[in-house]
């Protein structure tokens, strides 16, 4: 007779599979697919002989305050290869936090929140810094701010933060760990961004202003949404 360990709990497996396949997350799936397909187009232009000026005019806010396609398309554009961490990071944030937010929003609401927050983020960043920017970070971080604030305001009574009655790998314990992380992450990340803005932490080429704007807009939207209900 052979002894085996406990089998994986089905709720945890089912939940991971649901997230992986974007079940009940179609708006988030559409956003991510649009960004990835747009990135393929961006990379393709590099082989079509586009100049730096043409590339920036279409994909970044370099023309600000003069009008250009980049003032809109910057919100789904990303830094070209070999630096793909910018793209992958935003896709990961959308997959996690936009997907979770979509459980509390309509699909259309997810799309317009992303577009509105991302547009405001890149516009404010360009106006404040005087530098061109691009990326979905403002829109992605709006969902980080929204989800943490929304859970705290609208679902506080349903949060399970006490894991003392569960084993470390039980579904309920893992969900409690996740909820605790979701509540703390926006605050911790916001402090980190503030540290970057004053030079306490290295910022590199990150659009710190745009990140902060997106995070604050998402949290503010959750507060306003709760207040209007």
DAZI-V602916 format. One record per residue. RES is the residue in one letter. SS is DSSP state (2 for helix, 1 for strand, 0 for the rest). OMEGA is omega in whole degrees, -180 to 180 (999 if undefined). NEAR is the number of other ideal C-beta (glycine too) atoms within 12 Angstrom. Layout:
BEGIN
[[RES	SS	OMEGA	NEAR] [RES	SS	OMEGA	NEAR]]
END
This chain:
BEGIN
[[X	0	-178	3] [X	0	178	4] [X	0	178	5] [X	0	178	7] [X	0	180	7] [X	0	178	13] [X	0	178	9] [X	0	-180	17] [X	0	-175	19] [X	2	179	13] [X	2	-180	16] [X	2	178	22] [X	2	-180	15] [X	2	-178	15] [X	2	179	23] [X	2	180	19] [X	2	179	14] [X	2	179	19] [X	2	-178	25] [X	2	-177	15] [X	0	177	16] [X	0	177	26] [X	0	-175	17] [X	0	180	21] [X	0	-173	30] [X	2	178	22] [X	2	177	29] [X	2	177	39] [X	2	180	26] [X	2	178	23] [X	2	-177	39] [X	2	179	34] [X	2	179	20] [X	2	180	25] [X	2	-179	38] [X	2	179	25] [X	2	177	17] [X	2	179	30] [X	2	176	32] [X	2	177	20] [X	2	178	23] [X	2	-180	34] [X	2	179	23] [X	2	-179	16] [X	2	179	23] [X	2	-180	20] [X	0	179	13] [X	0	176	13] [X	0	178	10] [X	0	174	19] [X	0	177	12] [X	2	-179	16] [X	2	178	15] [X	2	-179	20] [X	2	-180	30] [X	2	-178	29] [X	2	-178	27] [X	2	-169	29] [X	2	-178	37] [X	0	179	35] [X	0	-175	40] [X	0	-177	28] [X	0	-173	24] [X	0	9	27] [X	0	177	13] [X	0	-178	13] [X	0	175	12] [X	0	176	23] [X	0	-178	22] [X	2	179	32] [X	2	176	31] [X	2	-174	24] [X	2	178	33] [X	2	-175	41] [X	2	176	41] [X	2	-180	41] [X	0	-178	41] [X	0	-180	35] [X	0	-177	32] [X	0	177	26] [X	0	10	17] [X	0	-179	10] [X	0	-180	16] [X	0	-180	18] [X	2	178	18] [X	2	180	30] [X	2	-175	32] [X	2	178	22] [X	2	180	24] [X	2	177	44] [X	2	179	32] [X	2	179	25] [X	2	178	41] [X	2	-179	46] [X	2	-178	29] [X	2	-167	29] [X	2	174	46] [X	2	178	46] [X	2	177	37] [X	2	180	34] [X	2	-179	45] [X	0	176	36] [X	0	-179	29] [X	0	-179	31] [X	0	167	32] [X	0	-179	16] [X	2	179	24] [X	2	179	14] [X	2	178	26] [X	2	-177	39] [X	2	-176	30] [X	2	175	19] [X	2	178	43] [X	2	-176	44] [X	2	-178	28] [X	2	-178	25] [X	2	-179	43] [X	2	179	46] [X	2	179	31] [X	2	-178	32] [X	2	-178	44] [X	2	180	43] [X	2	179	31] [X	2	-180	27] [X	2	180	35] [X	2	-179	31] [X	2	-177	20] [X	2	-174	21] [X	2	-176	24] [X	0	-179	14] [X	0	178	21] [X	0	180	34] [X	0	176	43] [X	0	176	43] [X	0	-180	44] [X	0	-173	46] [X	2	-179	47] [X	2	178	47] [X	2	-179	47] [X	2	-179	48] [X	2	174	48] [X	2	179	50] [X	2	174	50] [X	2	179	47] [X	2	-178	42] [X	2	-172	45] [X	2	178	42] [X	2	-180	40] [X	2	-178	36] [X	2	178	39] [X	2	-178	34] [X	2	-174	26] [X	2	-171	25] [X	2	-175	23] [X	0	-177	22] [X	2	-177	16] [X	2	-179	10] [X	2	-179	15] [X	0	178	22] [X	0	-176	25] [X	0	-180	25] [X	0	-178	14] [X	0	-173	20] [X	0	-178	12] [X	0	-175	12] [X	0	171	18] [X	0	-174	14] [X	0	-178	14] [X	0	177	17] [X	0	-178	20] [X	2	-177	24] [X	2	179	23] [X	2	-180	23] [X	2	178	24] [X	2	178	26] [X	2	177	24] [X	2	-180	24] [X	2	-180	28] [X	2	177	27] [X	2	179	22] [X	2	-180	24] [X	2	-180	32] [X	2	-177	28] [X	2	-174	19] [X	2	180	29] [X	2	180	36] [X	2	-180	21] [X	2	-180	18] [X	2	177	32] [X	2	177	27] [X	2	178	18] [X	2	179	23] [X	2	177	32] [X	2	177	21] [X	2	176	19] [X	2	-176	23] [X	2	180	25] [X	0	176	14] [X	0	180	10] [X	0	175	13] [X	0	178	16] [X	0	-178	13] [X	0	-178	21] [X	0	178	12] [X	0	-177	20] [X	0	177	30] [X	0	-174	41] [X	2	-180	35] [X	2	179	31] [X	2	178	45] [X	2	180	43] [X	2	-180	39] [X	2	180	37] [X	2	-179	50] [X	2	-179	43] [X	2	179	30] [X	2	180	36] [X	2	179	44] [X	2	179	36] [X	2	178	26] [X	2	178	36] [X	2	179	36] [X	2	-180	21] [X	2	180	17] [X	2	178	22] [X	2	-177	20] [X	2	-178	12] [X	2	-179	8] [X	0	999	11]]
END
